[in-house]
């Protein structure tokens, strides 16, 4: 079902304009050195948080499918392929999933553009970064156009205005001002999308918690049934014990998944400090507050990265 998005419908027209703008901006302009380190750290931490969210979205449907298999097995019901492909057990339809992944990609490419503008070699990389952001916006437009009704639509739609706002940068002809404008233009849209993703992942967390709670009960019940069986076999009993341990380990690791929420909060706070700095007189105090926010974001991202490693190791 097509929708009308005036900014995105002709999104490809922005690409040549962005390239011309950035060519003008990078001519004879000094690099915004004060931005460089905070934005570098912001981008590094953002990559961890965005990839963590991407992983959670990617696993959502397979986790729900496996939970349905466990439910049917616990009831000793027949398992049919039709059961496993029933849309009712999918948390996210393909188009909805693609829209979320496209929103994450747009956030990532926006961060890459900021990093490129803040880097010493921005003149040679700005065109590629502009292309990447423009392609991400077009991809997000395409994905949302296939979703009849989606809570991401209204907020993500506004993200395309960043490309439109970029046209005004031609008046500045300085990378520092280009960077300020690119950050300020994204303030509302980045904040809204991060909040929606956080709420979305919170819903997925609650589903995961419910499924793991049921899995623990299934594992214990299966063990007790085997234990009380007159024909019980030691190997089978030991297998049931292993399943209980696995279910309990998964339950113990569940709190680690909450890292995505605080991580997205830290990303939003750090981005807001970028906005505040872009709007400020850029005093040492303004820079100190920006550095403090990005450091806190990096710390939270490290916690998330460690949690992901722990979860993956437990699942091996």
N, C-alpha and C positions, 0 to 999 in steps of 0.2 A: 504494500500500500504506500503510494508516494505521498510525501508531505511537501509543503512549500517552505523553503528556507532561502530567502532572497540573497543572504550573504553567501551561502554555500552553493546555491544552484549554479552560480557562475564562478565558483571558487578558483577554477583553473586560470581565470583572467588575472588573478592577483600575482601569479608567479613572475611574469615579466616585470610587473611593477615593483615587486619586492627586490628583484635583482638590480633594477635601476636605482632604487632608493639606497640599497646597501652599498652600491658602487659609489654613489655620491657621498654617503656617510663616511666611508673609510678613507676618502682622499685627504691626506694631510692632517688627519686628526690623531691626537694622542690617545693612548689606551687608558681606560679608567682603572688605574692600578689599584686603587683602594678596594674596588669591587672584586678583584680577581680571586683572592684567597677565599673570602666568604662564599662566593658563587661556586667556586670549585668544590668546596666542601658540601655546599647545598646540593649540587648536582650528584656528587658521589653518594650522599645519603639518600637522595630521592630515588636513585637507581635501585637501591636495596628495597626501599618501601614499595616502589611501583612493581618490582619483580615479585615481591612477596604477595601483593594483592593479585597480580596476574596468576600466580601459582594457585592461590585459593580459588579464584574463579574457575581455573582449568580443572580443578579436582572436584568441584561442587557436584556435578552430575554423576561422576563415577562413584563418589562416596554415597550418594543417595541410592544409586542402583545397587551397590553392594549391601546397603542396609535393607533394601527390599528383599534381596536374596536371603539374608539372615532371618528376616521376619517370616518368609515362606518356609524356610528350612525348620525354624523353631516350631511352626504349626504343623510340620510334616505335610505340607501342601505340595502339589505338583508345581514344578517351575517350567513355565513356557516362555519362549522368546518374546511372545506378545506381552507378557507381564513386564519383562525387562525393558521393552521399548515403549511402554505406555507413557504418553506425554504427562500423565498425572504425577509420575514420580520424578519428572525433570524439574529442577529448581529454575533452570534457565534454558529457554529455547535457544537454538543456534543464533538467531538474529539478535536476541537480547544479549547473549554472551558476547557476540562480536561487537555490539555497541559499547559494552563496558571495556573490552580490551582496546577498542579504538580510542576511547576517552583516556585510558591510561597511556596509550601511545602518544596522544596529543600533549599530555602533560610532560612526558619524557622529552619530546622533541622541542617543546617550549623551553624546557630547562637547558637543553643543548644549545639552543639559539642564544640564550643569555650567557652561557659559558663561552661561546664563541666570540660574542661581542666584547666580553670582558678579558679575553686572552690576547697575548701580545701578537699572535699570528692571525688575528681576526680578519685582516684584509684578504688573506688567501683562503679562508674557510667560510666567510660570511655567506657567500652565494650558496654553498652546499647546505648550510644550516637553514637558510631561508627556504630552500627547496624542500628540505625535510619537514619543516613545520607546515608548509603549504600542502604537501602531500598528506600529512597526518590530518589536517583539517578536511581535505577532500575525502579521505577515508572515513572520518567520523561522520561527515555529512551523508555519505553513502550508507553507512551502517544504520544511522538513525532513520534514514528514509525507508528502511525495510521494517521498522518497528511501529505497529499501529498505535500503541500507547505505551509510553515508557517514562518513568520519573526522571531519567537522565536527560530527556529531550530538551526541556525548557532551559536548563542550566547550561548544558553542553552547546546548545545552539548559539549562545552568546559568545562562546569562545572564538568563533569565527571572526568576531569584530576586531580581534587582535590584528588580523591581516589588513582590515580596513584602516585601523588606526595607524598602521605602519606607513601609510601614505603621507601622513603629516610629518614624518621624520625627515622628509626631503627638505623641509624648511630649516632644520637645525644643522644638517651637514656635519655633525660631530658624533663619534661613536658613544661618548659618555651620555649625550642627550638621547641618542637612539636607545641606549640601554635603559635609561630612566623611563622613557616612554613605553618601551616594551614591557617593563615590569608593572608600571602603573596601569596600563591598559588591561592587564590580566588579573588585576586584584580581585574583582567580584567573581569572575568565572572560575579561577583556580580554587578559591575558597568554597564556592558552592559545590564544585565537582568533588573536592576532597571530602566534604561533609556527606555527600550522597554515597561515595564509595565506602566511607566509614560505616554509615547506617546499613548499607548493603552487606558488608562483611560481618557486621554484627548479627544480621539475620542468618547468614550462613553459619556463624559460630553457634547460634542457638540450635539450629538444625543438627549440626555436628554433635553438640552436647546431648541432644535427645537421642540421636542414633547410638552414640557411645554408651549412654546409660542403658539402652535396650540391649546392646551387645554384651554388656557385663552380665545382665540377667540371663541372656540366652546361654552364655558360656557356663555359668554356675549351674543352671538348670540341666544342661546337657551332661555335665559331670555327675550331678546327683542321680540322674536317671540311669546313667551307665553304672554308677556305684551300686545302685540297688538292684541291678539286673542279675539274675541268677547265672547268666551266661557271659558275664563281663570278662573282658580280656585285658591283661595288664598293659599291653601296648596301646589299646584303645583308651584306657583310663588315663595313661600318661599323656596321650594326645589331647584329651579334654583338659588336663592340667595346664598344658602349654597354651591352650586357647584362653584359659582364664588369665594366665600371666600376661599374654599379649593384650587382652582387653583391658587389664588393669594398668599396664604400661601406657596404653593409648589414653586412658582416662587421666593418668597422672600428668601426661604431656599436654592435656587440653588447655590449661592456663597459658601455655606458651603461645597459643594462637591469638590470645588477646593482645599480643604485641602489635598487631596491625593497627588497632585502634589508636593507642598512644603514638604510634609511629606516624600515622596520618595527622594526628593533632600537632605533633612536633613539626611536621612538614608545613602545615598551615601556619603555625606560629612563625617559623623561620621565613616563609614566603611573605608574611605580613610585615616582618622586620625589613625585608628587602624593599617592600613597597614604602614603608615609613622612611627608609634611608633615601630612596629615590626622590621622595617628596621633600626631604629635609635640606638644611643648609650644609649637610655633610660635615658636621663638627666631629672632633675626636670622640665625644660622648655618643653621638649617633652611630659612629662606626663601631664603638665598643659594644653597644647594644646589639648591633647586627652580628658581630662576631660571637657574642654570648649565645644568641639564639641559634646560630648555625652549629656551634659546638654542642649545644644540647641536642640538636637534631642528629648530629653524627653519633653521639652517645646512644641515643634511642635506636638508631639504625643498626648499630653494632649488636645491641641486644636482640633485635629482630633476626639479624643474620645468624647469630649463635643459636637462637631458638629453632630456626629452619634447619640448621645442621643437626641439632638434637633430634628433631622429629624425623628427619630422613634416616638417621642412623637407627632409630627405634623401629622404623618400618622395614629395614633391610632384613 
